[in-house]
Amino acid sequence: MTASSSPSSRRLCQIVFWLGLMSFLAWDWSTSAPVDLRQEPPLIAAGSGQVVSGGHCSMAK
């Protein structure tokens, strides 16, 4: 068994990973503008009478 695969080294890598991920998510949450769900286009507009404004970029207009 090598030193890089010891249980304490793996645990340290896991802790660093999760702390990094949580830090990124906290930073993203604090700096992003809130999502206004009323202004979002519907994902599926089947039968609602609304036209979907999103879609594939090659979709005919």
Biopython code that builds the backbone (N, CA, C, O; Angstrom):
import numpy as np
from Bio.PDB.StructureBuilder import StructureBuilder

atoms = [
    (1, "MET", "N", (0.853, -1.182, 0.000)),
    (1, "MET", "CA", (0.000, 0.000, 0.000)),
    (1, "MET", "C", (0.895, 1.239, 0.000)),
    (1, "MET", "O", (1.846, 1.315, 0.778)),
    (2, "THR", "N", (0.602, 2.190, -0.850)),
    (2, "THR", "CA", (1.406, 3.402, -0.923)),
    (2, "THR", "C", (0.841, 4.464, 0.002)),
    (2, "THR", "O", (-0.281, 4.347, 0.495)),
    (3, "ALA", "N", (1.631, 5.495, 0.227)),
    (3, "ALA", "CA", (1.205, 6.570, 1.139)),
    (3, "ALA", "C", (0.029, 7.357, 0.580)),
    (3, "ALA", "O", (-0.780, 7.885, 1.343)),
    (4, "SER", "N", (-0.076, 7.443, -0.751)),
    (4, "SER", "CA", (-1.158, 8.238, -1.342)),
    (4, "SER", "C", (-2.511, 7.538, -1.259)),
    (4, "SER", "O", (-3.547, 8.180, -1.428)),
    (5, "SER", "N", (-2.516, 6.241, -1.004)),
    (5, "SER", "CA", (-3.779, 5.527, -0.907)),
    (5, "SER", "C", (-4.127, 5.133, 0.521)),
    (5, "SER", "O", (-4.985, 4.276, 0.731)),
    (6, "SER", "N", (-3.477, 5.744, 1.503)),
    (6, "SER", "CA", (-3.788, 5.431, 2.893)),
    (6, "SER", "C", (-5.175, 5.970, 3.237)),
    (6, "SER", "O", (-5.620, 6.952, 2.643)),
    (7, "PRO", "N", (-5.851, 5.348, 4.178)),
    (7, "PRO", "CA", (-7.207, 5.793, 4.545)),
    (7, "PRO", "C", (-7.263, 7.250, 5.000)),
    (7, "PRO", "O", (-8.228, 7.950, 4.694)),
    (8, "SER", "N", (-6.249, 7.717, 5.722)),
    (8, "SER", "CA", (-6.289, 9.103, 6.184)),
    (8, "SER", "C", (-6.109, 10.080, 5.026)),
    (8, "SER", "O", (-6.690, 11.165, 5.035)),
    (9, "SER", "N", (-5.313, 9.703, 4.037)),
    (9, "SER", "CA", (-5.121, 10.561, 2.867)),
    (9, "SER", "C", (-6.405, 10.632, 2.035)),
    (9, "SER", "O", (-6.776, 11.698, 1.544)),
    (10, "ARG", "N", (-7.074, 9.496, 1.885)),
    (10, "ARG", "CA", (-8.352, 9.484, 1.143)),
    (10, "ARG", "C", (-9.391, 10.321, 1.861)),
    (10, "ARG", "O", (-10.151, 11.056, 1.230)),
    (11, "ARG", "N", (-9.423, 10.210, 3.177)),
    (11, "ARG", "CA", (-10.395, 10.973, 3.967)),
    (11, "ARG", "C", (-10.134, 12.472, 3.829)),
    (11, "ARG", "O", (-11.070, 13.263, 3.706)),
    (12, "LEU", "N", (-8.865, 12.853, 3.851)),
    (12, "LEU", "CA", (-8.495, 14.255, 3.684)),
    (12, "LEU", "C", (-8.927, 14.766, 2.305)),
    (12, "LEU", "O", (-9.440, 15.878, 2.182)),
    (13, "CYS", "N", (-8.717, 13.950, 1.276)),
    (13, "CYS", "CA", (-9.153, 14.338, -0.075)),
    (13, "CYS", "C", (-10.669, 14.498, -0.139)),
    (13, "CYS", "O", (-11.166, 15.423, -0.782)),
    (14, "GLN", "N", (-11.400, 13.618, 0.514)),
    (14, "GLN", "CA", (-12.861, 13.729, 0.540)),
    (14, "GLN", "C", (-13.302, 15.006, 1.247)),
    (14, "GLN", "O", (-14.216, 15.687, 0.781)),
    (15, "ILE", "N", (-12.670, 15.332, 2.356)),
    (15, "ILE", "CA", (-13.018, 16.545, 3.106)),
    (15, "ILE", "C", (-12.715, 17.779, 2.282)),
    (15, "ILE", "O", (-13.521, 18.709, 2.242)),
    (16, "VAL", "N", (-11.560, 17.806, 1.620)),
    (16, "VAL", "CA", (-11.202, 18.947, 0.774)),
    (16, "VAL", "C", (-12.195, 19.094, -0.370)),
    (16, "VAL", "O", (-12.615, 20.206, -0.687)),
    (17, "PHE", "N", (-12.573, 17.983, -0.992)),
    (17, "PHE", "CA", (-13.548, 18.024, -2.088)),
    (17, "PHE", "C", (-14.877, 18.612, -1.628)),
    (17, "PHE", "O", (-15.397, 19.533, -2.258)),
    (18, "TRP", "N", (-15.433, 18.086, -0.531)),
    (18, "TRP", "CA", (-16.739, 18.544, -0.072)),
    (18, "TRP", "C", (-16.704, 19.992, 0.405)),
    (18, "TRP", "O", (-17.655, 20.742, 0.183)),
    (19, "LEU", "N", (-15.609, 20.390, 1.062)),
    (19, "LEU", "CA", (-15.486, 21.789, 1.472)),
    (19, "LEU", "C", (-15.402, 22.709, 0.260)),
    (19, "LEU", "O", (-15.992, 23.790, 0.252)),
    (20, "GLY", "N", (-14.669, 22.280, -0.759)),
    (20, "GLY", "CA", (-14.579, 23.066, -1.989)),
    (20, "GLY", "C", (-15.921, 23.179, -2.686)),
    (20, "GLY", "O", (-16.294, 24.258, -3.146)),
    (21, "LEU", "N", (-16.649, 22.074, -2.770)),
    (21, "LEU", "CA", (-17.961, 22.092, -3.413)),
    (21, "LEU", "C", (-18.941, 22.965, -2.635)),
    (21, "LEU", "O", (-19.671, 23.757, -3.229)),
    (22, "MET", "N", (-18.960, 22.825, -1.318)),
    (22, "MET", "CA", (-19.870, 23.637, -0.502)),
    (22, "MET", "C", (-19.506, 25.117, -0.589)),
    (22, "MET", "O", (-20.392, 25.972, -0.609)),
    (23, "SER", "N", (-18.215, 25.424, -0.639)),
    (23, "SER", "CA", (-17.778, 26.816, -0.772)),
    (23, "SER", "C", (-18.224, 27.395, -2.107)),
    (23, "SER", "O", (-18.699, 28.529, -2.169)),
    (24, "PHE", "N", (-18.070, 26.617, -3.175)),
    (24, "PHE", "CA", (-18.513, 27.083, -4.493)),
    (24, "PHE", "C", (-20.015, 27.319, -4.519)),
    (24, "PHE", "O", (-20.468, 28.340, -5.037)),
    (25, "LEU", "N", (-20.788, 26.400, -3.975)),
    (25, "LEU", "CA", (-22.248, 26.559, -3.971)),
    (25, "LEU", "C", (-22.670, 27.767, -3.132)),
    (25, "LEU", "O", (-23.592, 28.489, -3.512)),
    (26, "ALA", "N", (-22.005, 27.992, -2.000)),
    (26, "ALA", "CA", (-22.328, 29.156, -1.167)),
    (26, "ALA", "C", (-21.994, 30.445, -1.903)),
    (26, "ALA", "O", (-22.767, 31.401, -1.861)),
    (27, "TRP", "N", (-20.845, 30.479, -2.579)),
    (27, "TRP", "CA", (-20.460, 31.658, -3.359)),
    (27, "TRP", "C", (-21.450, 31.899, -4.495)),
    (27, "TRP", "O", (-21.873, 33.033, -4.719)),
    (28, "ASP", "N", (-21.821, 30.838, -5.215)),
    (28, "ASP", "CA", (-22.757, 30.964, -6.332)),
    (28, "ASP", "C", (-24.118, 31.456, -5.846)),
    (28, "ASP", "O", (-24.730, 32.320, -6.473)),
    (29, "TRP", "N", (-24.588, 30.904, -4.731)),
    (29, "TRP", "CA", (-25.883, 31.289, -4.178)),
    (29, "TRP", "C", (-25.883, 32.770, -3.777)),
    (29, "TRP", "O", (-26.874, 33.472, -3.980)),
    (30, "SER", "N", (-24.761, 33.239, -3.203)),
    (30, "SER", "CA", (-24.714, 34.618, -2.706)),
    (30, "SER", "C", (-24.516, 35.644, -3.816)),
    (30, "SER", "O", (-24.908, 36.798, -3.645)),
    (31, "THR", "N", (-23.925, 35.268, -4.946)),
    (31, "THR", "CA", (-23.653, 36.241, -6.004)),
    (31, "THR", "C", (-24.640, 36.195, -7.161)),
    (31, "THR", "O", (-24.667, 37.122, -7.970)),
    (32, "SER", "N", (-25.447, 35.153, -7.268)),
    (32, "SER", "CA", (-26.388, 35.023, -8.383)),
    (32, "SER", "C", (-27.663, 35.805, -8.125)),
    (32, "SER", "O", (-28.111, 35.942, -6.986)),
    (33, "ALA", "N", (-28.236, 36.315, -9.205)),
    (33, "ALA", "CA", (-29.534, 36.980, -9.105)),
    (33, "ALA", "C", (-30.614, 35.919, -8.872)),
    (33, "ALA", "O", (-30.509, 34.808, -9.392)),
    (34, "PRO", "N", (-31.642, 36.249, -8.100)),
    (34, "PRO", "CA", (-32.700, 35.265, -7.876)),
    (34, "PRO", "C", (-33.465, 34.955, -9.167)),
    (34, "PRO", "O", (-33.622, 35.821, -10.028)),
    (35, "VAL", "N", (-33.927, 33.742, -9.287)),
    (35, "VAL", "CA", (-34.671, 33.312, -10.462)),
    (35, "VAL", "C", (-36.131, 33.728, -10.289)),
    (35, "VAL", "O", (-36.760, 33.413, -9.279)),
    (36, "ASP", "N", (-36.655, 34.433, -11.278)),
    (36, "ASP", "CA", (-38.064, 34.826, -11.266)),
    (36, "ASP", "C", (-38.844, 33.767, -12.031)),
    (36, "ASP", "O", (-38.844, 33.750, -13.262)),
    (37, "LEU", "N", (-39.503, 32.889, -11.297)),
    (37, "LEU", "CA", (-40.193, 31.773, -11.933)),
    (37, "LEU", "C", (-41.359, 32.210, -12.805)),
    (37, "LEU", "O", (-41.757, 31.474, -13.708)),
    (38, "ARG", "N", (-41.915, 33.389, -12.558)),
    (38, "ARG", "CA", (-43.023, 33.870, -13.381)),
    (38, "ARG", "C", (-42.572, 34.305, -14.765)),
    (38, "ARG", "O", (-43.388, 34.341, -15.686)),
    (39, "GLN", "N", (-41.302, 34.634, -14.938)),
    (39, "GLN", "CA", (-40.778, 35.079, -16.227)),
    (39, "GLN", "C", (-40.113, 33.966, -17.025)),
    (39, "GLN", "O", (-39.713, 34.180, -18.169)),
    (40, "GLU", "N", (-39.991, 32.787, -16.440)),
    (40, "GLU", "CA", (-39.369, 31.666, -17.132)),
    (40, "GLU", "C", (-40.334, 31.112, -18.184)),
    (40, "GLU", "O", (-41.531, 31.009, -17.918)),
    (41, "PRO", "N", (-39.835, 30.753, -19.378)),
    (41, "PRO", "CA", (-40.712, 30.133, -20.379)),
    (41, "PRO", "C", (-41.100, 28.721, -19.926)),
    (41, "PRO", "O", (-40.324, 28.057, -19.239)),
    (42, "PRO", "N", (-42.284, 28.265, -20.304)),
    (42, "PRO", "CA", (-42.692, 26.909, -19.916)),
    (42, "PRO", "C", (-41.823, 25.862, -20.607)),
    (42, "PRO", "O", (-41.482, 26.010, -21.781)),
    (43, "LEU", "N", (-41.468, 24.813, -19.883)),
    (43, "LEU", "CA", (-40.679, 23.742, -20.477)),
    (43, "LEU", "C", (-41.528, 22.927, -21.444)),
    (43, "LEU", "O", (-41.094, 22.606, -22.550)),
    (44, "ILE", "N", (-42.723, 22.604, -21.019)),
    (44, "ILE", "CA", (-43.650, 21.839, -21.861)),
    (44, "ILE", "C", (-44.962, 22.617, -21.896)),
    (44, "ILE", "O", (-45.591, 22.831, -20.860)),
    (45, "ALA", "N", (-45.365, 23.033, -23.074)),
    (45, "ALA", "CA", (-46.574, 23.835, -23.190)),
    (45, "ALA", "C", (-47.686, 23.066, -23.889)),
    (45, "ALA", "O", (-48.592, 23.672, -24.462)),
    (46, "ALA", "N", (-47.627, 21.747, -23.848)),
    (46, "ALA", "CA", (-48.612, 20.923, -24.547)),
    (46, "ALA", "C", (-50.005, 21.136, -23.970)),
    (46, "ALA", "O", (-50.250, 20.855, -22.797)),
    (47, "GLY", "N", (-50.911, 21.631, -24.796)),
    (47, "GLY", "CA", (-52.300, 21.798, -24.406)),
    (47, "GLY", "C", (-52.584, 23.012, -23.546)),
    (47, "GLY", "O", (-53.722, 23.181, -23.108)),
    (48, "SER", "N", (-51.607, 23.866, -23.282)),
    (48, "SER", "CA", (-51.849, 25.012, -22.417)),
    (48, "SER", "C", (-52.254, 26.255, -23.192)),
    (48, "SER", "O", (-52.712, 27.233, -22.602)),
    (49, "GLY", "N", (-52.087, 26.226, -24.527)),
    (49, "GLY", "CA", (-52.398, 27.397, -25.331)),
    (49, "GLY", "C", (-51.235, 28.361, -25.438)),
    (49, "GLY", "O", (-51.304, 29.325, -26.200)),
    (50, "GLN", "N", (-50.169, 28.123, -24.691)),
    (50, "GLN", "CA", (-48.994, 28.980, -24.752)),
    (50, "GLN", "C", (-48.002, 28.429, -25.761)),
    (50, "GLN", "O", (-47.901, 27.220, -25.971)),
    (51, "VAL", "N", (-47.277, 29.345, -26.376)),
    (51, "VAL", "CA", (-46.222, 28.948, -27.296)),
    (51, "VAL", "C", (-44.921, 28.891, -26.513)),
    (51, "VAL", "O", (-44.607, 29.802, -25.747)),
    (52, "VAL", "N", (-44.178, 27.832, -26.706)),
    (52, "VAL", "CA", (-42.895, 27.687, -26.031)),
    (52, "VAL", "C", (-41.903, 28.642, -26.695)),
    (52, "VAL", "O", (-41.726, 28.599, -27.912)),
    (53, "SER", "N", (-41.257, 29.500, -25.908)),
    (53, "SER", "CA", (-40.299, 30.443, -26.480)),
    (53, "SER", "C", (-38.898, 29.854, -26.556)),
    (53, "SER", "O", (-38.065, 30.323, -27.331)),
    (54, "GLY", "N", (-38.638, 28.830, -25.756)),
    (54, "GLY", "CA", (-37.334, 28.169, -25.811)),
    (54, "GLY", "C", (-37.368, 27.070, -26.825)),
    (54, "GLY", "O", (-38.394, 26.848, -27.466)),
    (55, "GLY", "N", (-36.293, 26.391, -26.983)),
    (55, "GLY", "CA", (-36.278, 25.256, -27.903)),
    (55, "GLY", "C", (-34.938, 25.130, -28.576)),
    (55, "GLY", "O", (-33.978, 25.821, -28.232)),
    (56, "HIS", "N", (-34.888, 24.256, -29.520)),
    (56, "HIS", "CA", (-33.645, 24.000, -30.220)),
    (56, "HIS", "C", (-33.290, 25.177, -31.116)),
    (56, "HIS", "O", (-34.177, 25.806, -31.694)),
    (57, "CYS", "N", (-32.019, 25.477, -31.234)),
    (57, "CYS", "CA", (-31.601, 26.670, -31.973)),
    (57, "CYS", "C", (-31.852, 26.542, -33.465)),
    (57, "CYS", "O", (-31.874, 27.555, -34.165)),
    (58, "SER", "N", (-32.042, 25.327, -33.977)),
    (58, "SER", "CA", (-32.312, 25.173, -35.400)),
    (58, "SER", "C", (-33.803, 25.106, -35.695)),
    (58, "SER", "O", (-34.200, 24.843, -36.830)),
    (59, "MET", "N", (-34.620, 25.341, -34.693)),
    (59, "MET", "CA", (-36.079, 25.274, -34.874)),
    (59, "MET", "C", (-36.545, 26.417, -35.785)),
    (59, "MET", "O", (-36.104, 27.556, -35.628)),
    (60, "ALA", "N", (-37.418, 26.118, -36.715)),
    (60, "ALA", "CA", (-37.941, 27.145, -37.618)),
    (60, "ALA", "C", (-38.780, 28.149, -36.861)),
    (60, "ALA", "O", (-39.489, 27.788, -35.922)),
    (61, "LYS", "N", (-38.705, 29.414, -37.264)),
    (61, "LYS", "CA", (-39.463, 30.456, -36.584)),
    (61, "LYS", "C", (-40.744, 30.761, -37.309)),
    (61, "LYS", "O", (-41.511, 31.620, -36.872)),
]
sb = StructureBuilder()
sb.init_structure("model")
sb.init_model(0)
sb.init_chain("A")
sb.init_seg("    ")
for serial, (resi, resn, name, xyz) in enumerate(atoms, 1):
    if name == "N":
        sb.init_residue(resn, " ", resi, " ")
    sb.init_atom(name, np.array(xyz, "f"), 0.0, 1.0, " ", f" {name:<3s}", serial, name[0])
structure = sb.get_structure()
